[in-house]
Amino acid sequence: MSRIARPRPSGRRLGRRAFLRGAGGLAVALPFLDAMSGSASAVDFPKRFVVFFTGLGTVKKAWSPTGTETSFELGEILGPLDPFKDRLLVLEGIDMESAHHGPGDPHQQGIGHALTGTELQEGDLFPYACNAAAKVGWGGGISVDQFLAAQLGQHTKLPSLELGVQVQHANVSSRLSYLGPGQPVPPEDDPRAAFDRLFLDLSADPEVLARRRVLRRRVLDDVLEDYSALARTLGGEDRAKIEHHLEAIDQIEKRLDAPALLGGACAIPSLGEPLDVYTNDNFPAIGAAQIDLLVTALACDLTRIASIQWSATQAGKVFTWLGQSETHHALSHSSMNNDEKQRQLIDIGRWQATQLADLLGKLDAVKEGTGTLLDNTLVLWCTDIAVGQSHARRDMPYVIAGGAGGALRTGRYLRYGGDPHNNLLVALCNAMGVGVSTFGNPAYCTGPLPGLLA
């Protein structure tokens, strides 16, 4: 017979880490309940950090907002983000100064510096795109996501989660995250492999996994039988939360080998039919699956640090679903006076913003106390270069979304005067509760970027 971590008498609170226990002492954690805190708003929800990376810059005239700091209209490219405008920080006038120093071509420098603020390593591993005789090594420092994972990722199954959408190549132009100098972190391009990493114990052999699933099934059956003992002591809303939570866990156990859509905040998404991960026209579907997995990982507290990287910086991606026939990279090199190709680049940027809006909407749909998962998350949209035609890494386009648990003053359009992007990386750490005053190469850092924090 199962046993339960019994609730305390009326007027006292359940512990935040209350469990229903079954055979063998295995436990099923309960969701956040009002009975755990007296008020759901009193629960300290963890902060999460997400990087949303797209390569090849933007079309600044269609990207830039108009108006003042607090009264502004989003440009055409950022238009899909309008429902979240009060939770955005749109930043202009920030220079990726570090990426104008050290070895590498502009794309290599742009992606390799984006989160590290540190020069690439000298080396002979990767030729420059425009000069095969010149070569470079990997990134030269830890990236801000991995730095935060080291600080904040000790209490989750995964310190961080790196997801890719047809990144495919293993070179410096396709690596965003670094554990340290010369230690790139490859993103996972296959949603099914990412699912397995999140939800299966890959270190166990199939027989061990099968036995474990039988045990889990038995434990869950015991727990469900004993549920009524707890339900009688709780209010109606808490009973509904537990019922929903246990139903979701029950479905997870049944569908580990065949994932399908569940309900509730910690909801495993359906991956649908298997897709060829690297077929060009599967790009939107793969991206949608990765977004669902990212949201699930955060909602289930499997990780608090994540990134989604949309392809590599010089990939030959053709946005056929937008009616295009030329690669994004080729379009980015077209003349700014070619209205037709500028229109295609704007359409690409707007499509990317739509994907970010989808991510934000799904984060916002997860309730946490009186707020949402988006309120407790900091999402950074960044790129490798400001404008494709010039390959400049100055006046970079940045968008920050979410509230970082109240750490950010959002709903603003901020224009800077050439502040180094290392300062932005410092401010991101500070918003996440990590008190640093410099990040990356200190030669390009003067302290936290002003104006972001509440």
Secondary structure, DSSP 8 states (H G I E B T S, - for coil): --EE-----TTS---TT-EEE-GGG-EEE----HHHHSSGGGS----EEEEEEESS---HHHHS-EE-SSSEE--TTTGGGGGGGGGEEEEEEEE-GGGGSSSS-HHHHHHHHHTT-S-----SSEE-SS-TT-EE-S--S--HHHHHHHHH-TTSS-S-EEEEES----SGGG--EEEETTEEE--B--HHHHHHHHHS-TTS-HHHHHHHHHHHHHHHHHHHHHHHHHHTTS-HHHHHHHHHHHHHHHHHHHTSSS-----SSS------S---TT-GGGHHHHHHHHHHHHHHHHHTTS-SEEEEEES-TT---B-GGGT--SBHHHHHTS-TT-HHHHHHHHHHHHHHHHHHHHHHHHHHTSEETTEETGGGEEEEEE-S-S-TTT---SSEEEEEES-GGGTB--SEEEEEEEEEHHHHHHHHHHHTT---S--S-GGG--SS-TT-B-
